């Protein structure tokens, strides 16, 4: 179970709760949930001697870099500027104009899976989760970093969308 958990934390963009992990791992019994908690404790201890750490944060667990290595992470972010892909720009525009919006709504508008693009936008600090619907879907919106990066005082400074009539 530890290796599965490591992969889930590596791929997750937000902290994962015990409930979410239990659902993903299809754990039902109290004994299985206790086994999950034991695995989390074991992983947390194992990571104490490594470059990463397993943090309990915001009601869940998240894999993160250790503070001792922040200097190198900052240098990496400064030296590796990567522009947004066309897919990321389209998804970001959808989020900016339709926020708050769920991933499935973004995918419906784009017609393709957008998990990877959302991960990129999260990593760049341009989008954030602002809530969760009862079915477990997260609501996404833009961040202050988005406003800074695009030179906007507020979302009302976004260009107006033009309604285009379909060609006849």
C-alpha positions as CSV (number, residue, x, y, z in Angstrom):
1,X,0.0,0.0,0.0
2,X,2.9,2.4,0.7
3,X,4.0,2.5,-3.0
4,X,0.4,3.2,-4.1
5,X,0.2,6.0,-1.5
6,X,3.5,7.5,-2.7
7,X,2.2,7.6,-6.3
8,X,-1.1,9.1,-5.2
9,X,0.6,11.9,-3.3
10,X,3.1,12.5,-6.1
11,X,0.2,12.9,-8.6
12,X,-2.1,14.9,-6.4
13,X,-2.3,18.6,-6.6
14,X,-4.0,19.0,-3.3
15,X,-3.8,17.3,0.1
16,X,-5.6,13.9,0.1
17,X,-7.9,13.2,3.1
18,X,-8.3,9.8,4.7
19,X,-11.8,9.7,3.2
20,X,-10.5,10.3,-0.3
21,X,-7.7,7.8,0.1
22,X,-10.2,5.2,1.5
23,X,-12.4,5.7,-1.5
24,X,-9.6,5.5,-4.0
25,X,-8.1,2.4,-2.3
26,X,-11.6,0.9,-1.8
27,X,-11.2,0.5,1.9
28,X,-14.4,-0.2,3.9
29,X,-13.7,-1.8,7.2
30,X,-12.4,0.0,10.3
31,X,-9.4,-2.4,10.2
32,X,-8.5,-1.3,6.7
33,X,-8.8,2.4,7.6
34,X,-6.5,1.7,10.6
35,X,-4.0,0.0,8.2
36,X,-4.1,3.1,6.0
37,X,-3.4,5.3,9.0
38,X,-0.5,3.1,9.9
39,X,0.9,3.3,6.4
40,X,0.7,7.1,6.5
41,X,2.6,7.2,9.8
42,X,5.2,4.8,8.5
43,X,5.7,6.9,5.3
44,X,5.9,10.1,7.3
45,X,8.7,8.6,9.4
46,X,10.5,7.3,6.3
47,X,10.5,10.7,4.7
48,X,12.1,12.4,7.7
49,X,15.5,11.3,6.4
50,X,14.9,12.2,2.7
51,X,14.5,15.3,0.6
52,X,10.7,15.1,0.7
53,X,8.3,15.0,3.5
54,X,4.7,13.8,4.0
55,X,2.8,16.6,5.6
56,X,-0.6,16.5,7.4
57,X,-2.1,19.8,6.1
58,X,-5.6,21.2,5.5
59,X,-7.3,18.1,6.7
60,X,-5.3,15.8,4.5
61,X,-1.8,14.6,3.6
62,X,0.5,16.0,1.0
63,X,4.0,15.2,-0.3
64,X,6.2,18.3,-0.2
65,X,9.8,19.4,-0.3
66,X,11.6,20.0,3.0
67,X,12.2,23.6,4.0
68,X,16.0,23.0,4.1
69,X,15.9,22.7,0.3
70,X,13.7,25.8,-0.5
71,X,16.8,27.7,-1.8
72,X,17.3,25.2,-4.6
73,X,13.6,25.0,-5.4
74,X,13.5,28.8,-5.8
75,X,16.6,28.7,-8.0
76,X,15.0,26.1,-10.2
77,X,11.8,28.1,-10.6
78,X,13.9,31.2,-11.6
79,X,16.1,29.4,-14.1
80,X,13.4,27.3,-15.8
81,X,10.7,29.6,-17.0
82,X,8.3,27.7,-19.1
83,X,5.6,29.5,-21.1
84,X,2.1,28.2,-21.0
85,X,1.1,25.9,-23.8
86,X,-1.9,26.6,-26.0
87,X,-3.9,24.0,-24.1
88,X,-3.0,25.7,-20.8
89,X,-3.9,29.2,-22.1
90,X,-7.3,27.9,-23.3
91,X,-8.1,26.2,-20.0
92,X,-6.9,29.2,-18.0
93,X,-9.2,31.5,-20.1
94,X,-12.1,29.1,-19.4
95,X,-11.4,29.2,-15.7
96,X,-11.0,33.0,-15.7
97,X,-14.3,33.7,-17.4
98,X,-16.4,30.9,-15.9
99,X,-15.1,30.7,-12.3
100,X,-15.8,28.9,-10.1
101,X,-15.8,25.9,-12.4
102,X,-15.3,22.2,-12.1
103,X,-12.8,20.1,-13.9
104,X,-15.5,18.2,-15.7
105,X,-17.1,21.5,-16.9
106,X,-13.7,22.6,-18.3
107,X,-13.2,19.3,-20.0
108,X,-16.7,19.5,-21.5
109,X,-15.9,22.9,-23.0
110,X,-12.5,21.8,-24.2
111,X,-13.5,18.4,-25.3
112,X,-10.4,16.8,-23.8
113,X,-9.0,15.7,-20.5
114,X,-7.4,18.6,-18.6
115,X,-5.8,17.0,-15.5
116,X,-2.3,17.6,-16.7
117,X,-3.1,21.2,-17.7
118,X,-4.7,21.8,-14.3
119,X,-1.6,20.4,-12.6
120,X,0.6,22.9,-14.6
121,X,-1.7,25.8,-13.8
122,X,-1.6,24.8,-10.1
123,X,2.2,24.5,-10.1
124,X,2.5,28.0,-11.6
125,X,0.1,29.4,-9.0
126,X,-2.4,30.6,-11.5
127,X,-5.4,28.6,-10.3
128,X,-6.6,27.3,-7.0
129,X,-9.3,25.1,-5.5
130,X,-12.0,27.2,-3.9
131,X,-14.4,24.5,-2.7
132,X,-15.7,21.1,-3.2
133,X,-19.2,20.0,-4.3
134,X,-21.1,17.2,-2.6
135,X,-20.0,14.7,-5.2
136,X,-16.3,15.4,-4.6
137,X,-15.7,17.6,-7.6
138,X,-13.5,20.6,-6.8
139,X,-14.3,24.1,-7.9
140,X,-11.4,26.1,-9.5
141,X,-10.8,29.8,-9.8
142,X,-7.9,32.0,-10.7
143,X,-5.4,33.4,-8.1
144,X,-3.8,36.7,-7.2
145,X,-0.8,35.4,-9.1
146,X,-3.0,35.2,-12.2
147,X,-3.9,38.8,-11.9
148,X,-0.2,39.8,-11.3
149,X,1.1,37.8,-14.2
150,X,-1.5,39.2,-16.6
151,X,-1.4,42.8,-15.3
152,X,-5.0,42.9,-14.1
153,X,-6.3,44.8,-11.1
154,X,-9.3,42.5,-10.9
155,X,-11.2,40.1,-12.9
156,X,-13.4,42.9,-14.2
157,X,-10.4,44.0,-16.2
158,X,-10.6,40.9,-18.3
159,X,-11.4,41.7,-22.0
160,X,-15.0,41.4,-22.8
161,X,-16.0,38.3,-24.7
162,X,-17.5,39.0,-28.1
163,X,-20.6,37.0,-29.2
164,X,-19.9,35.7,-32.7
165,X,-22.7,34.6,-34.9
166,X,-22.2,31.2,-36.5
167,X,-21.2,31.4,-40.2
168,X,-24.1,30.8,-42.6
